[in-house]
Amino acid sequence: MIPIFNYTAQQIETFLLVLLRVSGILIVAPIFGHQAVPQQIKIGFALCLSLILVPLVSTVPVSFPQAIIPLGLFLAKELVAGLFIGFTFLLIFYGVEMGGSIVGMQIGFGLVNVIDPQSGQEVSVIGTLQFLLAMLFFLAINGHHIIISSILDSFKIIPPGGVQFSSPVGEKIIRMVAACFVIAIKIAAPLMVTLFLTDVALAMIARTIPQMNVFIVGFPLKIGVGFLMLIFTLPLFSLILERLFMNLDSDVGWLIKYLS
């Protein structure tokens, strides 16, 4: 028999709050929230995970507001807290994708874009490639386990109905968004420097050999140099991702503490 049929009224209220926070995290978290995952699987996984978590979370009675508007705000806090936690995981991937887009623009792929199913926007081919590589690396280090453990940790620190928003939460989110741009620069820096030196070399050739059309020569040259650098910098790319994912758990932990 499904356990929820044996729940008391208090457990059903706890299950509702747990489901809202878990759903918020899974909606935007990488892997689980991707558009390629069917909605039925997302809903079913959120329900199953919530059923598992209900016996593990705090059993302190939660007093629900009686009025409609306060009740809606009370429930929305759990959902928004989950969205914030899931968004923290996703920011690294946005930084990686942004770095790839910068590289694509430098190579000359500014008009070669594809539709990102996650955001519905046009993104660079190189950005999509690096986003997928980061996703595979995240799976390889069992990053999806980190997401699930963070869900449990959030309920250990913040009991259902105990979410509180304060100014440190907004400051933490702003810092993490700013770090997203730093990640993009770290990812794109080696190729940006290499392609800049390539442009300098082409400019010197244009000055010394005016008969050569550097625009025709430079376009395929920058593409070739860019792809070679993408291959040579893969170890550096994986090292940057490893350090980012190692610090991810602490960043999420700080955000959860600010929400408590």
C-alpha positions as CSV (number, residue, x, y, z in Angstrom):
1,M,0.0,0.0,0.0
2,I,1.2,3.5,-0.8
3,P,2.5,5.1,2.5
4,I,0.6,8.3,2.0
5,F,-2.7,6.5,2.5
6,N,-1.6,5.9,6.1
7,Y,-0.4,9.5,6.8
8,T,-2.0,11.6,9.5
9,A,-3.1,15.1,8.7
10,Q,0.2,16.5,10.1
11,Q,2.2,14.1,7.8
12,I,0.2,15.2,4.8
13,E,0.9,18.8,5.5
14,T,4.6,18.0,5.9
15,F,4.5,16.0,2.7
16,L,3.0,19.0,0.8
17,L,5.8,21.3,2.0
18,V,8.5,18.7,1.2
19,L,7.0,18.2,-2.3
20,L,7.0,21.9,-3.0
21,R,10.7,22.3,-2.0
22,V,11.8,19.2,-3.8
23,S,9.8,20.2,-6.9
24,G,11.4,23.6,-6.9
25,I,14.9,22.1,-6.8
26,L,14.2,19.5,-9.5
27,I,12.6,22.0,-11.8
28,V,15.8,24.0,-12.4
29,A,18.6,21.6,-11.2
30,P,20.9,20.2,-13.9
31,I,20.2,16.7,-15.2
32,F,16.8,16.4,-13.5
33,G,15.4,19.7,-14.8
34,H,16.5,19.4,-18.4
35,Q,13.9,19.7,-21.0
36,A,14.9,16.4,-22.5
37,V,13.5,14.6,-19.4
38,P,9.8,14.0,-19.8
39,Q,7.5,15.8,-17.4
40,Q,5.9,12.6,-16.2
41,I,9.3,11.3,-15.0
42,K,10.0,14.6,-13.3
43,I,6.7,14.6,-11.4
44,G,7.0,10.9,-10.5
45,F,10.6,11.3,-9.2
46,A,9.6,14.4,-7.2
47,L,6.7,12.4,-5.6
48,C,8.8,9.4,-4.8
49,L,11.6,11.4,-3.4
50,S,9.2,13.4,-1.2
51,L,7.6,10.2,0.1
52,I,11.1,8.9,1.1
53,L,12.0,12.2,2.8
54,V,8.9,12.7,4.8
55,P,9.9,10.2,7.6
56,L,13.4,11.7,7.7
57,V,12.5,15.3,8.1
58,S,11.6,17.2,11.3
59,T,8.2,16.3,12.7
60,V,7.6,19.7,14.4
61,P,4.0,20.7,13.8
62,V,3.6,23.3,11.2
63,S,0.9,26.0,11.6
64,F,-0.6,26.8,8.3
65,P,-2.1,30.3,7.9
66,Q,-5.9,30.3,7.6
67,A,-6.3,33.2,5.1
68,I,-5.8,32.5,1.4
69,I,-3.1,35.1,0.6
70,P,-0.9,34.3,3.7
71,L,-1.3,30.6,2.9
72,G,-0.2,31.1,-0.7
73,L,2.8,33.1,0.4
74,F,3.7,30.4,3.0
75,L,3.6,27.7,0.4
76,A,5.4,29.8,-2.2
77,K,8.4,30.3,0.2
78,E,9.1,26.6,0.0
79,L,8.9,26.5,-3.8
80,V,11.1,29.6,-4.2
81,A,13.6,28.2,-1.7
82,G,13.8,25.1,-3.8
83,L,14.3,27.2,-7.0
84,F,17.1,29.1,-5.4
85,I,18.9,25.9,-4.4
86,G,18.5,24.3,-7.8
87,F,19.5,27.5,-9.5
88,T,22.8,27.4,-7.6
89,F,23.7,24.1,-9.3
90,L,22.7,25.4,-12.7
91,L,24.8,28.6,-12.5
92,I,28.0,26.8,-13.1
93,F,26.7,25.3,-16.3
94,Y,25.5,28.7,-17.5
95,G,29.0,30.1,-16.8
96,V,30.5,27.2,-18.9
97,E,28.0,27.9,-21.7
98,M,28.7,31.6,-21.6
99,G,32.5,30.9,-21.9
100,G,31.8,28.7,-24.9
101,S,29.7,31.4,-26.5
102,I,32.6,33.9,-26.1
103,V,35.0,31.4,-27.7
104,G,32.5,30.8,-30.5
105,M,32.3,34.5,-31.2
106,Q,36.1,34.8,-31.3
107,I,36.5,31.9,-33.6
108,G,33.9,33.3,-36.0
109,F,30.9,31.2,-35.2
110,G,28.8,34.3,-34.2
111,L,26.0,33.3,-36.7
112,V,26.2,29.6,-36.2
113,N,23.7,29.1,-33.3
114,V,21.4,26.3,-32.2
115,I,18.3,26.4,-30.0
116,D,19.0,25.5,-26.4
117,P,16.0,23.3,-25.2
118,Q,16.7,24.3,-21.6
119,S,16.2,28.1,-22.1
120,G,14.6,28.2,-25.6
121,Q,17.1,30.7,-26.7
122,E,19.8,30.6,-29.5
123,V,23.2,29.7,-28.1
124,S,26.6,29.2,-29.7
125,V,27.6,25.7,-31.0
126,I,30.8,25.9,-28.9
127,G,28.7,26.9,-25.9
128,T,26.4,23.9,-26.4
129,L,29.4,21.6,-26.8
130,Q,31.0,22.8,-23.6
131,F,27.7,22.7,-21.7
132,L,27.2,19.0,-22.7
133,L,30.8,18.2,-21.7
134,A,30.3,19.8,-18.4
135,M,27.1,17.8,-17.9
136,L,28.9,14.5,-18.7
137,F,31.7,15.4,-16.3
138,F,29.0,16.2,-13.7
139,L,27.5,12.8,-14.1
140,A,30.9,11.1,-14.1
141,I,31.7,12.5,-10.6
142,N,28.2,11.5,-9.4
143,G,27.0,15.1,-9.3
144,H,23.4,14.0,-9.3
145,H,24.1,12.4,-5.9
146,I,25.3,15.8,-4.7
147,I,21.9,17.3,-5.7
148,I,19.9,14.6,-3.9
149,S,22.1,14.9,-0.7
150,S,21.7,18.7,-0.8
151,I,17.9,18.2,-0.8
152,L,18.2,16.1,2.4
153,D,20.6,18.6,3.9
154,S,18.2,21.4,3.3
155,F,15.5,19.7,5.4
156,K,18.0,18.9,8.1
157,I,18.9,22.6,8.4
158,I,15.5,24.1,7.4
159,P,12.5,22.1,8.6
160,P,9.4,22.2,6.4
161,G,7.7,25.6,6.8
162,G,10.9,27.2,8.3
163,V,12.2,29.0,5.2
164,Q,13.0,32.7,5.9
165,F,14.2,35.2,3.3
166,S,16.7,37.8,4.4
167,S,19.2,40.2,2.8
168,P,22.1,37.7,3.0
169,V,20.1,35.4,0.7
170,G,20.0,38.1,-2.0
171,E,23.6,39.0,-1.5
172,K,24.6,35.3,-1.9
173,I,22.6,35.0,-5.1
174,I,24.2,38.1,-6.5
175,R,27.7,36.9,-5.7
176,M,27.0,33.5,-7.3
177,V,25.7,35.2,-10.5
178,A,28.8,37.4,-10.6
179,A,30.9,34.2,-10.2
180,C,29.1,32.9,-13.3
181,F,30.8,35.6,-15.4
182,V,34.2,34.8,-13.7
183,I,33.7,31.1,-14.7
184,A,33.0,32.2,-18.3
185,I,36.3,34.2,-18.4
186,K,38.3,31.3,-16.9
187,I,36.9,28.9,-19.5
188,A,37.4,31.3,-22.5
189,A,40.7,32.9,-21.4
190,P,43.2,30.5,-23.1
191,L,41.4,30.6,-26.4
192,M,40.9,34.3,-26.2
193,V,44.6,34.9,-25.7
194,T,45.5,32.4,-28.5
195,L,43.1,34.0,-31.0
196,F,44.2,37.5,-30.1
197,L,47.8,36.5,-30.9
198,T,46.5,35.0,-34.1
199,D,44.9,38.3,-35.0
200,V,48.2,40.1,-34.2
201,A,50.1,37.7,-36.5
202,L,47.6,38.2,-39.3
203,A,47.9,42.0,-38.9
204,M,51.6,41.7,-39.2
205,I,51.3,39.6,-42.3
206,A,48.9,42.1,-43.8
207,R,51.4,44.9,-43.3
208,T,54.3,43.0,-44.7
209,I,52.5,41.2,-47.6
210,P,49.8,43.6,-48.7
211,Q,48.9,41.4,-51.7
212,M,47.6,38.7,-49.4
213,N,43.9,38.8,-48.5
214,V,44.1,38.2,-44.8
215,F,40.3,38.1,-44.5
216,I,40.1,35.0,-46.7
217,V,43.1,33.4,-45.0
218,G,42.2,34.4,-41.5
219,F,38.7,33.0,-41.3
220,P,39.7,29.3,-41.7
221,L,42.9,29.8,-39.8
222,K,41.1,31.1,-36.7
223,I,38.6,28.2,-36.9
224,G,41.5,25.7,-37.1
225,V,43.5,27.3,-34.3
226,G,40.3,27.5,-32.2
227,F,39.5,23.8,-32.5
228,L,43.1,22.8,-31.8
229,M,43.1,24.9,-28.7
230,L,39.8,23.4,-27.6
231,I,41.4,20.0,-27.9
232,F,44.6,21.0,-26.1
233,T,42.8,22.8,-23.3
234,L,40.5,19.9,-22.4
235,P,42.6,18.9,-19.4
236,L,42.5,22.5,-18.1
237,F,38.7,22.5,-18.8
238,S,38.2,19.4,-16.7
239,L,40.4,20.8,-13.9
240,I,38.4,24.0,-13.7
241,L,35.1,22.0,-13.6
242,E,36.5,19.7,-10.9
243,R,37.4,22.6,-8.7
244,L,34.0,24.3,-9.3
245,F,32.1,21.2,-8.5
246,M,34.1,20.5,-5.4
247,N,33.2,24.0,-4.1
248,L,29.6,23.6,-5.2
249,D,28.6,21.7,-2.1
250,S,29.8,24.4,0.2
251,D,28.1,27.2,-1.8
252,V,24.8,25.3,-1.6
253,G,25.4,24.8,2.1
254,W,25.9,28.5,2.7
255,L,22.7,29.3,0.8
256,I,20.7,26.8,2.8
257,K,22.0,28.4,6.1
258,Y,21.0,31.9,4.9
259,L,17.5,30.5,4.1
260,S,17.1,29.1,7.6
